[in-house]
Amino acid sequence: MNEIIIEFDNKKRLKLVCLGVVFTVAALAFAYYIFFVAEKIRIAHGTMMLMLGCLGIYFIIVGLKSLFDKDRTGLILNSDGIHFKGIPLGKAIGLIKWNAVQSVSEGIAHRSPFVSLKLRNPEDHIQNLSSQLQQFVISNGIAVTADQLAVDFNELKSLIADYHQRYRQ
């Protein structure tokens, strides 16, 4: 069986953790200024900054947890189908067989390119998802990005297109 396993790239994930650190430090510094330095204390602004700081800490913890995760597999392509573990939606759906993929297309959202997998019968794959996610998958399909993978987008796009062309039957 011809199988390609693409792992997560630690450098790309480390950039996200560093961004979380910068975000947290900035939010907490603003909160410190609002509560302890400013002449007039604005509780709403200070509370918002503290909440943003806590949110940044949460993202740092999640990022570090994913950075040191033992399962390094981000994408599995084989003759059976595709399994993308880069987003929670991909983890929840699991393996998608090639004959269930109606079309493979390319898109861009928030300046980030992705490969969209439109499913023939999305209801077969989305039973355990919330109704909002079910509607999203039905209308948009499943997005596969190279943001966290150890491969560039063009190579990812060509691999998915080749496997879909070869095994869709």
Beta strands, then each sheet from edge to edge (+ up, - down):
strand 1: 4-7
strand 2: 73-77
strand 3: 81-84
strand 4: 96-97
strand 5: 101-109
strand 6: 112-119
strand 7: 142-144
sheet 1: 1+ 2- 3+ 4-
sheet 2: 5+ 6- 7+
end
